Amino acid sequence: MQTTPQHLQDVGHRSDPISQADAPVNARRKKMTAADTALPLDGAAPAADPNPAQPRNIMIVGVGGQGVLMISKVMALLGQRQGLQVKQSEVHGMAKRGGIVFSHVRFGKEVWSPTIAKGDADALIALEWAEGLRWLDYLKPDSGVFIADTRRIVPPFACRSRKHGATTNYARETPAEIVGRIADGYALDATSIAEELGDVRAANTVLLGTLSVSLDDPPAEWLAVIEELVPKRTREINRKAFEAGRAWAEAARRDPELRFDKSITRRPAARAPHPEVSFEVTVNAAWCKGCDICVKLCPERCLAMSREQVATVKHPDACTGCHVCEWLCPDFAISVKTNVRESATA
């Protein structure tokens, strides 16, 4: 089994980290004098600094294609703009849609290690629900902020059966259960918010807006960094997404009942097969980049690549509505619609 390589970046003011500790013993060497080691005349130990400068630790998790690295770049640049040292560590070897991607971002007056230890994350941002649950033990138990998109992306290996409505081996915890166990938790359907704004790909910016309410940086600084990192044609939609996420978080802070998505009220269960259900797969050819992920991973072999290297629906009747192609498409070019006859629901 191959291990995904971990790429470490130093985007601050120092060279590569020399240890995992924030203050190595040999970090600084200076000539000690009697004045340096002398105790006060009363024999008491020197008073500790009541406000030690601690790095801020942000962890971002999700799957490839969701914009995990974009969020980490925003956080890193935000720290740099404040004159802080920044360390960033990320794993993105599985950056194709469906592969796990996570990033550690640390910034402060002095930062030595690029990685965050378990229980040390000040904030955990999850672009996919199950990934957020998988990394929960990295969050500070008493003060950590948990922000997650409740939209689920079920990986192919979680599907135990190809039959419509079969039980999947996916996380069954509901947003209410998780938020109720966390000191400062938020679970929102960021994907739907972005979709209503006109571009589902802006879901990561919705989460950035939500996070901004928990940090001290002015909204104008966040927007300036976001506009610098996103393409010019998407600046307006990203601005709207950021403001929507921020507005949602402000409302959730005023009313704790809004902190989690109430549309998910029970754990997912198997659905009974419906004889009157059919599925319609649509491919937006203008968006398709020809990566052929959908073709390779469709369990029913419904899709094929055309001569122009665009995904096409080859066997529409074979579709079982698993949505794997829709969830794994990095270009959001595929949609799967469920059609139910009225007679079947009567």
C-alpha positions as CSV (number, residue, x, y, z in Angstrom):
1,M,0.0,0.0,0.0
2,Q,1.5,3.3,-1.1
3,T,1.6,6.3,1.3
4,T,0.6,9.6,-0.1
5,P,3.7,11.9,0.1
6,Q,3.5,14.9,2.4
7,H,4.7,18.1,0.9
8,L,5.9,20.7,3.4
9,Q,5.9,24.3,2.5
10,D,7.5,27.2,4.5
11,V,5.7,30.3,3.4
12,G,7.0,32.4,6.4
13,H,10.3,33.9,7.2
14,R,12.3,30.8,8.3
15,S,13.9,27.8,6.6
16,D,12.6,24.3,6.8
17,P,11.6,23.2,10.3
18,I,14.2,21.4,12.4
19,S,11.9,19.7,14.7
20,Q,8.2,19.1,15.6
21,A,8.5,21.3,18.7
22,D,7.6,25.0,18.7
23,A,10.8,25.9,20.8
24,P,13.7,23.5,20.3
25,V,16.3,23.4,23.0
26,N,19.0,24.6,20.7
27,A,16.9,27.1,18.8
28,R,19.0,30.0,20.0
29,R,22.5,30.0,21.4
30,K,23.7,33.1,23.2
31,K,26.4,33.8,25.8
32,M,24.8,33.5,29.3
33,T,25.7,36.2,31.8
34,A,25.2,36.4,35.5
35,A,22.4,38.9,34.9
36,D,20.6,36.3,32.7
37,T,20.6,33.6,35.3
38,A,20.2,35.6,38.5
39,L,17.0,35.2,40.5
40,P,15.3,38.2,42.2
41,L,16.7,39.2,45.6
42,D,13.7,37.6,47.3
43,G,14.6,34.2,45.9
44,A,11.3,33.9,43.9
45,A,11.2,32.6,40.4
46,P,10.7,35.2,37.6
47,A,7.0,35.7,36.7
48,A,5.7,33.8,33.7
49,D,4.5,35.8,30.7
50,P,0.7,36.0,31.2
51,N,0.0,36.1,27.5
52,P,2.5,33.9,25.7
53,A,2.5,34.2,21.9
54,Q,1.0,31.0,20.7
55,P,0.7,30.1,17.0
56,R,-2.8,29.9,15.6
57,N,-3.6,26.5,14.2
58,I,-6.1,26.0,11.4
59,M,-6.8,22.5,9.9
60,I,-8.7,22.1,6.6
61,V,-9.9,18.7,5.4
62,G,-12.0,17.4,2.5
63,V,-11.6,15.5,-0.7
64,G,-9.9,16.5,-4.0
65,G,-11.7,19.1,-6.1
66,Q,-13.5,20.9,-3.2
67,G,-11.0,23.7,-2.7
68,V,-9.1,22.6,0.4
69,L,-5.8,24.1,-0.8
70,M,-7.5,27.3,-1.8
71,I,-8.7,27.8,1.8
72,S,-5.2,27.0,3.1
73,K,-3.7,29.6,0.8
74,V,-6.2,32.2,2.0
75,M,-5.3,31.5,5.6
76,A,-1.5,31.5,4.9
77,L,-1.6,34.8,3.0
78,L,-3.9,36.3,5.7
79,G,-1.2,35.5,8.2
80,Q,1.6,36.9,6.0
81,R,-0.3,40.2,5.6
82,Q,-0.2,40.6,9.3
83,G,3.6,40.2,9.4
84,L,3.4,36.7,11.0
85,Q,5.5,33.6,10.4
86,V,3.5,31.0,8.5
87,K,4.0,27.3,8.2
88,Q,1.9,25.2,5.9
89,S,1.8,21.4,5.5
90,E,-0.5,19.6,3.1
91,V,-1.2,16.2,1.5
92,H,-2.7,16.5,-1.9
93,G,-1.3,13.5,-3.8
94,M,-4.9,12.3,-4.1
95,A,-6.1,15.7,-5.3
96,K,-8.4,14.1,-8.0
97,R,-12.0,14.2,-6.9
98,G,-12.6,11.5,-4.3
99,G,-9.1,11.4,-2.8
100,I,-8.5,12.7,0.7
101,V,-6.9,16.1,1.0
102,F,-5.9,17.9,4.1
103,S,-3.8,20.9,5.1
104,H,-2.3,22.3,8.3
105,V,-1.8,26.1,8.5
106,R,0.0,27.7,11.5
107,F,0.9,31.3,11.9
108,G,2.2,33.4,14.8
109,K,5.2,35.4,15.9
110,E,7.3,32.3,16.0
111,V,6.3,29.0,14.4
112,W,8.7,26.1,14.2
113,S,6.7,23.1,13.1
114,P,4.4,23.0,10.1
115,T,2.1,20.3,11.5
116,I,-0.6,20.4,14.1
117,A,-0.7,17.8,16.8
118,K,-3.9,16.0,18.0
119,G,-5.9,18.3,20.2
120,D,-4.1,21.5,19.2
121,A,-6.2,22.8,16.3
122,D,-7.9,26.1,17.0
123,A,-10.2,25.5,14.1
124,L,-11.2,22.5,11.9
125,I,-12.8,23.3,8.6
126,A,-14.4,20.3,6.9
127,L,-15.6,20.6,3.3
128,E,-17.0,17.0,3.5
129,W,-19.0,15.7,6.4
130,A,-17.2,12.3,7.0
131,E,-13.8,13.9,6.7
132,G,-14.7,16.4,9.4
133,L,-15.6,13.6,11.7
134,R,-12.5,11.6,10.9
135,W,-10.2,14.6,12.0
136,L,-12.2,15.7,15.1
137,D,-9.6,14.5,17.5
138,Y,-7.2,17.2,16.2
139,L,-9.5,19.9,17.5
140,K,-8.9,21.6,20.9
141,P,-11.5,19.9,23.1
142,D,-12.4,23.0,25.2
143,S,-12.1,25.9,22.7
144,G,-11.8,24.6,19.2
145,V,-14.1,25.8,16.4
146,F,-15.6,23.1,14.2
147,I,-17.1,24.2,10.8
148,A,-18.4,21.6,8.4
149,D,-20.4,21.3,5.2
150,T,-23.1,18.7,5.8
151,R,-23.1,17.7,2.1
152,R,-22.0,14.1,1.9
153,I,-19.7,12.6,-0.8
154,V,-19.9,8.9,-0.4
155,P,-16.8,7.2,-1.8
156,P,-17.2,4.2,-4.0
157,F,-15.7,1.8,-1.5
158,A,-18.4,2.7,1.0
159,C,-21.1,1.2,-1.4
160,R,-21.7,-2.3,-0.3
161,S,-24.2,-3.0,-3.0
162,R,-25.1,-1.6,-6.4
163,K,-28.8,-2.0,-5.8
164,H,-30.8,1.3,-5.5
165,G,-31.3,2.2,-1.9
166,A,-28.7,-0.2,-0.5
167,T,-27.0,0.7,2.9
168,T,-23.6,2.4,2.6
169,N,-20.7,2.1,5.0
170,Y,-20.7,5.9,5.6
171,A,-20.6,8.0,8.8
172,R,-24.1,7.9,10.4
173,E,-23.7,10.7,12.9
174,T,-26.1,13.6,12.4
175,P,-25.1,17.3,12.6
176,A,-27.1,17.7,15.8
177,E,-25.2,14.9,17.5
178,I,-21.8,16.3,16.5
179,V,-22.4,20.0,17.2
180,G,-23.9,19.0,20.6
181,R,-20.5,17.5,21.6
182,I,-18.3,20.4,20.5
183,A,-17.6,23.6,22.4
184,D,-18.0,25.8,19.4
185,G,-19.5,23.8,16.4
186,Y,-21.3,24.8,13.2
187,A,-22.7,22.4,10.6
188,L,-24.3,24.1,7.5
189,D,-25.2,23.0,4.0
190,A,-22.6,25.3,2.4
191,T,-23.0,23.5,-0.9
192,S,-26.7,24.5,-1.2
193,I,-25.9,28.1,-0.2
194,A,-23.3,28.3,-3.0
195,E,-25.7,26.6,-5.4
196,E,-28.4,29.2,-4.6
197,L,-25.9,32.0,-5.3
198,G,-25.2,30.5,-8.8
199,D,-22.0,28.4,-8.5
200,V,-21.8,25.3,-6.3
201,R,-18.0,25.6,-6.5
202,A,-18.0,28.5,-4.1
203,A,-19.0,26.3,-1.2
204,N,-15.4,26.6,0.2
205,T,-15.7,30.4,0.2
206,V,-19.0,30.1,2.2
207,L,-17.1,28.2,4.8
208,L,-14.4,30.9,4.8
209,G,-17.0,33.4,5.6
210,T,-18.3,31.3,8.4
211,L,-14.8,30.9,9.9
212,S,-14.2,34.7,9.6
213,V,-16.8,35.3,12.4
214,S,-14.7,33.2,14.8
215,L,-11.4,35.1,14.1
216,D,-10.5,38.7,14.8
217,D,-9.4,39.7,11.3
218,P,-11.7,42.4,9.6
219,P,-13.9,41.1,6.8
220,A,-12.2,43.6,4.4
221,E,-8.9,41.8,4.8
222,W,-10.4,38.4,4.1
223,L,-12.1,39.7,0.9
224,A,-8.9,41.4,-0.3
225,V,-7.0,38.1,0.1
226,I,-9.7,36.0,-1.6
227,E,-9.9,38.4,-4.5
228,E,-6.2,38.1,-5.0
229,L,-6.2,34.3,-5.1
230,V,-9.4,33.6,-7.2
231,P,-9.8,34.2,-11.0
232,K,-11.1,37.6,-11.8
233,R,-14.3,36.3,-13.3
234,T,-15.2,34.6,-10.1
235,R,-14.5,37.5,-7.7
236,E,-18.1,38.6,-7.5
237,I,-19.5,35.1,-6.8
238,N,-16.8,34.5,-4.2
239,R,-17.6,37.8,-2.5
240,K,-21.3,36.9,-2.3
241,A,-20.4,33.4,-1.0
242,F,-18.1,34.9,1.7
243,E,-20.8,37.3,2.9
244,A,-23.4,34.6,2.9
245,G,-21.3,32.3,5.0
246,R,-20.5,35.2,7.4
247,A,-24.2,36.2,7.7
248,W,-25.1,32.5,8.4
249,A,-22.5,32.3,11.2
250,E,-23.6,35.6,12.8
251,A,-27.2,34.4,12.9
252,A,-26.1,31.0,14.3
253,R,-24.2,32.8,17.1
254,R,-27.3,34.7,18.1
255,D,-29.5,31.6,18.0
256,P,-27.7,28.3,18.9
257,E,-30.6,26.4,17.3
258,L,-29.3,27.5,13.9
259,R,-25.9,26.0,14.4
260,F,-26.6,22.8,12.6
261,D,-28.5,21.6,9.5
262,K,-31.9,20.4,10.7
263,S,-32.7,18.8,7.4
264,I,-30.6,15.8,8.5
265,T,-32.6,14.6,11.5
266,R,-31.8,10.9,11.5
267,R,-29.0,8.6,10.5
268,P,-29.1,7.5,6.8
269,A,-30.9,4.2,6.4
270,A,-31.5,1.9,3.5
271,R,-34.3,2.9,1.2
272,A,-36.6,0.3,-0.2
273,P,-36.1,-0.3,-4.0
274,H,-38.8,1.6,-6.0
275,P,-40.0,-0.1,-9.2
276,E,-41.2,3.2,-10.6
277,V,-38.0,5.1,-10.2
278,S,-35.7,6.0,-13.2
279,F,-32.6,8.1,-13.4
280,E,-31.5,10.7,-15.9
281,V,-27.8,11.4,-16.3
282,T,-26.8,14.8,-17.9
283,V,-23.3,15.9,-18.9
284,N,-22.5,19.5,-19.4
285,A,-20.0,19.2,-22.3
286,A,-18.8,22.8,-21.9
287,W,-17.6,22.1,-18.4
288,C,-16.1,18.6,-19.0
289,K,-12.3,18.6,-19.0
290,G,-12.0,15.0,-20.1
291,C,-10.4,13.6,-17.0
292,D,-12.5,10.3,-17.4
293,I,-12.8,9.8,-13.7
294,C,-16.5,9.2,-14.1
295,V,-16.0,6.7,-16.8
296,K,-13.5,4.7,-14.8
297,L,-15.5,4.7,-11.5
298,C,-19.1,4.3,-12.7
299,P,-20.0,0.8,-11.3
300,E,-22.5,0.2,-14.1
301,R,-20.3,1.4,-17.0
302,C,-23.0,3.9,-18.1
303,L,-20.5,6.5,-19.4
304,A,-17.9,6.7,-22.1
305,M,-15.4,9.2,-23.6
306,S,-16.2,10.7,-27.0
307,R,-13.6,11.3,-29.7
308,E,-13.5,14.9,-28.4
309,Q,-12.6,13.5,-24.9
310,V,-15.9,14.6,-23.4
311,A,-17.9,12.3,-21.2
312,T,-21.1,11.0,-22.7
313,V,-23.9,8.8,-21.5
314,K,-23.5,5.4,-23.3
315,H,-26.0,3.2,-21.4
316,P,-28.6,5.5,-19.7
317,D,-30.9,2.6,-18.8
318,A,-28.2,0.9,-16.8
319,C,-27.9,3.8,-14.3
320,T,-28.9,2.8,-10.7
321,G,-28.7,6.3,-9.3
322,C,-25.6,5.8,-7.1
323,H,-24.5,9.4,-7.9
324,V,-20.8,8.4,-7.9
325,C,-20.2,10.1,-11.2
326,E,-21.9,13.3,-10.0
327,W,-20.0,13.4,-6.7
328,L,-16.6,12.5,-8.2
329,C,-16.6,14.9,-11.2
330,P,-14.0,17.6,-10.4
331,D,-15.6,19.9,-13.0
332,F,-19.2,19.6,-11.6
333,A,-20.2,18.7,-15.2
334,I,-22.5,15.7,-14.4
335,S,-25.9,15.7,-12.7
336,V,-28.1,12.7,-11.9
337,K,-31.8,13.4,-11.7
338,T,-34.2,11.0,-10.0
339,N,-37.6,10.6,-11.7
340,V,-40.5,9.1,-9.8
341,R,-43.9,8.4,-11.4
342,E,-46.9,9.8,-9.7
343,S,-48.6,6.5,-9.7
344,A,-45.8,5.0,-7.7
345,T,-46.2,7.5,-4.8
346,A,-49.9,7.3,-4.6
